[in-house]
Amino acid sequence: MSTVQDYWQKPPFIENKLLRYGLYIAVFGYLSVTLVTLPINWQRVAEGMERAGRIFGGAFPPSFERSGLLIDGFLESLKIAILASVGGILLSIPLAFMAAKNISIKPIYLLGRGLIIIARSFHPVIVAIIFVKAVGFGPLAGVLTLVVYSIGFVAKLLAEKIEEIDFGQVEAMKSAGAPFLSTIAYAVFPQIMPRLVGLSIYQLDSNLRASAVVGIVGAGGIGATLANAFGRYDYDFALAITMVIVGVILISEAFSGVIRKRIS
């Protein structure tokens, strides 16, 4: 006697069993071959574990004796994040209008999209290395790096928001003979302003975190202080810096989360 299932069962992602298990086998085989063929020096890995033990052993307890140096590094990171956020957002606004297909003509649209793609193509560390080589070590390289990083994020999402606006308001102002800039100011900006404020807060938070990363390659901020501490084998001071970075990021994340909830 056949039985009827009295419970719901989630259907598989791929209905065809042969195709599904064949895909599983292919993925498992690829990962196995990749792991075997990677040039991993297991002896060096074992030695690295011993070094890691010495590093963690020397990091406890954390040392806050040079708190002045730590505070200077953090304040420099904060300045870098604020300047980069302001500069990146100011540049992102016109670039977002260029990259919105419902606002721009096609050549301008393609140019805007191309610039955004270029800004998004490289990791901030790579961009930081380029700017460090170009303008030298210090916070200027960090600001320029995070400006590019901000453009890649803010301009893209803002352009997508512009493409989603109610275009009826734009057409109404055009039919009334309003000039282009007035149409943008009174028909488009009110619709995108909440998203712009939210993106600005998020990008400031993101730039604060990224400033600690790009500083490791010489772009200023607390990341440079952390790199110098590791270079001097001051692991206890390095742990103190790391704790401050984590604490500041947690506070920043909580603060930006509250603001985003209020404006959403």
C-alpha positions in Angstrom: 0.0 0.0 0.0 1.4 3.4 -1.0 1.7 6.0 1.6 1.1 9.8 1.1 3.5 12.2 2.7 1.7 14.5 5.1 4.5 17.0 5.4 5.9 19.7 3.1 9.4 19.1 1.7 11.4 21.9 0.3 12.1 21.2 -3.4 15.8 20.9 -4.4 17.6 23.9 -6.0 18.3 21.7 -9.1 15.5 19.3 -10.0 17.5 17.0 -12.1 19.3 14.6 -9.8 22.0 13.7 -12.3 22.8 17.3 -12.9 22.6 18.2 -9.2 25.0 15.4 -8.0 27.2 16.0 -11.0 27.6 19.6 -10.0 28.4 18.6 -6.4 31.1 16.2 -7.6 32.6 18.8 -10.0 32.8 21.5 -7.2 34.3 19.0 -4.8 36.8 17.8 -7.4 37.8 21.4 -8.3 38.3 22.4 -4.6 40.4 19.2 -4.0 42.6 19.8 -7.1 43.0 23.5 -6.1 44.0 22.6 -2.6 46.5 20.0 -3.8 48.1 22.2 -6.5 48.4 25.4 -4.4 52.1 26.0 -3.6 51.7 25.8 0.2 54.9 25.3 2.2 53.7 23.3 5.1 57.0 23.6 7.0 56.7 27.4 6.8 53.1 27.1 8.0 54.3 25.1 11.0 57.0 27.7 11.8 54.3 30.4 11.4 52.2 28.8 14.0 55.1 29.0 16.4 55.7 32.7 15.5 52.0 33.3 16.0 52.2 31.8 19.5 55.1 34.2 20.3 53.2 37.2 19.0 50.1 36.4 21.0 52.2 35.6 24.0 53.9 39.0 23.8 50.6 40.8 23.2 49.1 40.1 26.6 48.5 42.2 28.6 47.9 45.1 26.2 49.9 48.2 26.8 48.3 51.7 26.8 51.5 53.4 28.1 51.9 55.4 24.8 48.3 56.5 24.8 49.3 59.9 23.3 50.6 58.2 20.1 47.5 56.0 19.9 45.1 59.0 20.3 47.1 61.0 17.6 46.8 58.1 15.2 43.1 57.7 15.8 42.4 61.4 15.4 44.3 61.3 12.1 42.2 58.4 11.0 39.0 60.4 11.9 40.2 63.4 10.0 41.0 61.2 6.9 37.6 59.6 7.1 35.7 62.9 7.4 37.6 64.6 4.6 37.3 61.6 2.3 33.6 61.2 3.0 32.9 64.9 2.3 35.0 64.9 -0.8 33.8 61.6 -2.1 30.1 62.4 -1.6 30.4 65.9 -3.3 32.0 64.2 -6.3 29.5 61.3 -6.2 26.4 63.5 -6.6 27.2 64.9 -10.1 28.7 61.5 -11.1 25.5 59.8 -10.0 23.4 62.1 -12.2 25.7 61.4 -15.1 25.3 57.6 -14.6 21.5 57.7 -14.4 20.0 56.7 -17.7 16.7 58.5 -17.1 18.5 61.8 -16.6 21.5 61.8 -18.9 22.0 61.4 -22.6 23.7 58.2 -23.6 27.3 59.5 -24.0 27.2 61.2 -20.6 25.6 58.1 -19.1 28.3 55.8 -20.5 31.0 58.1 -19.2 29.5 58.3 -15.8 29.1 54.5 -15.6 32.6 54.0 -16.8 34.1 56.2 -14.1 32.1 54.4 -11.4 33.3 51.0 -12.7 36.9 52.2 -12.6 36.4 53.5 -9.0 34.9 50.1 -8.0 37.5 48.0 -9.8 40.3 48.2 -7.3 40.6 47.4 -3.6 41.4 50.4 -1.4 44.7 48.9 -0.5 45.8 48.8 -4.1 44.6 52.4 -4.6 46.4 53.4 -1.4 49.7 51.9 -2.7 49.3 53.9 -5.9 48.7 57.1 -4.1 51.5 56.5 -1.6 53.8 56.1 -4.6 52.4 59.3 -6.2 52.1 61.7 -3.3 54.2 60.0 -0.6 53.5 58.6 2.8 51.0 60.3 5.0 47.3 61.2 5.4 46.9 62.8 1.9 47.3 59.5 0.3 44.7 58.1 2.7 42.2 60.9 1.8 42.7 60.4 -1.9 42.3 56.7 -1.6 39.1 56.9 0.4 37.6 59.5 -2.0 37.9 57.0 -4.8 36.5 54.3 -2.5 33.6 56.6 -1.6 32.8 57.4 -5.2 32.7 53.7 -6.2 30.0 53.0 -3.6 27.9 56.2 -3.2 27.8 57.2 -6.8 26.6 53.7 -7.9 23.8 53.4 -5.3 22.7 57.0 -5.8 22.5 56.6 -9.5 20.3 53.5 -9.1 18.1 55.5 -6.7 17.8 58.3 -9.3 16.7 55.8 -11.9 13.9 54.7 -9.6 12.4 58.1 -8.9 8.8 59.1 -9.9 9.6 60.7 -13.2 6.2 62.4 -13.4 7.5 65.3 -11.2 10.4 65.8 -13.6 8.0 65.8 -16.7 5.7 68.3 -14.9 8.5 70.8 -14.3 9.8 70.3 -17.9 6.3 71.0 -19.3 6.1 74.2 -17.2 9.4 75.4 -18.8 11.6 74.9 -15.8 15.4 74.9 -16.6 17.4 71.7 -16.1 19.1 72.7 -12.8 15.8 73.8 -11.3 14.2 70.5 -12.3 17.0 68.6 -10.6 16.8 70.7 -7.5 13.1 70.6 -7.0 11.9 67.4 -8.7 14.8 64.9 -8.2 16.7 65.9 -5.1 13.7 65.7 -2.7 13.1 62.2 -3.8 16.7 61.0 -3.4 17.6 63.0 -0.3 16.8 60.3 2.3 18.9 57.8 0.4 21.8 60.3 0.1 21.8 61.0 3.8 21.7 57.3 4.6 24.6 56.6 2.2 26.6 59.5 3.6 26.3 58.2 7.1 27.2 54.6 6.0 30.1 55.8 4.0 31.6 57.8 6.9 31.4 54.7 9.0 32.9 52.6 6.2 35.7 55.1 5.6 36.6 55.1 9.3 37.2 51.3 9.1 39.0 51.5 5.8 41.3 54.2 7.1 42.8 51.7 9.5 43.5 49.3 6.6 45.0 51.7 4.1 47.2 53.2 6.9 49.1 49.9 7.0 50.6 50.5 3.6 51.6 54.1 4.5 48.5 56.1 4.0 48.4 57.6 7.5 46.1 57.2 10.4 46.0 54.6 13.1 46.8 51.9 10.6 50.3 53.4 10.2 50.6 53.5 14.0 49.7 49.8 14.1 52.1 48.9 11.3 54.9 50.7 13.1 54.1 48.9 16.4 54.4 45.5 14.6 57.6 46.7 13.0 59.1 47.4 16.4 57.8 44.1 17.8 55.6 46.1 20.3 52.9 43.4 20.3 51.4 44.6 23.5 51.0 48.1 22.1 49.7 46.6 18.8 47.0 44.8 20.7 46.0 48.0 22.5 45.7 49.7 19.1 43.6 46.8 17.7 41.3 47.0 20.7 40.8 50.7 20.2 40.0 50.2 16.5 37.4 47.5 17.3 35.8 49.6 20.0 35.6 52.7 17.8 34.1 50.7 14.9 31.5 49.2 17.2 30.5 52.6 18.6 30.4 54.0 15.1 28.3 51.1 13.8 25.8 51.5 16.6 25.6 55.3 16.2 25.1 55.1 12.4 22.5 52.4 12.8 20.4 54.6 15.1 20.6 57.5 12.6 19.7 55.3 9.6 16.6 54.0 11.5 15.5 57.5 12.3 15.7 58.7 8.6 14.3 55.5 7.1 
